[in-house]
């Protein structure tokens, strides 16, 4: 019976954390063809107002770049959750203005 080398380990992992099979394929659609919704909401946030931007159909890298630009111009924090951007505070008008400059079709939803 042959001994196996302790330094050679075979590990089988079908799907890893950063596996391409787990990442959703999102088509890169030009900004002019995307219709975004901007809404200020407090639901589920302990009374804190958050500006939510939905409707993006672009890659995570592009969303990260847009999020950074919005956070810088609004002077507040924010996060990316799936295809939705959240900016802390009520910045609907400023966010709409920035996204229109980037070429997106934007509508304010809600009151």
Steps between C-alpha positions, in 0.01 A plus 500: 500500500650831391502798733361826368704818517357723780575816296284390208137547587219466255206711589179487305292816499226527244415865564727743679411835651614696195413241243379639167217246513354674805516851361195623314557602143374855461487644150678833460225726367581862405378764750258655247307171484467461878205636695585565864276578799613720789307484826558621857382245755513430873342157511701246696777749582404611853372839382812590298438631150680325214494591130455179298586476128362195316485380139870466417594244235877518513801324652599515866817693411299773326259518794791538742633793294156667489454444873835661578414804288156537665642465852767761427256752350237448772755504780358190665541125526331237294498137399439266208245222550471277194398742220375772738694800631422653840621846602462609862270800539246664272685598181237433230550821301879486513509131403261557208713790377821294511346195330350715221848646440630143468237434230240296690124540474390573857163541671421584859253253649305538820411824676 
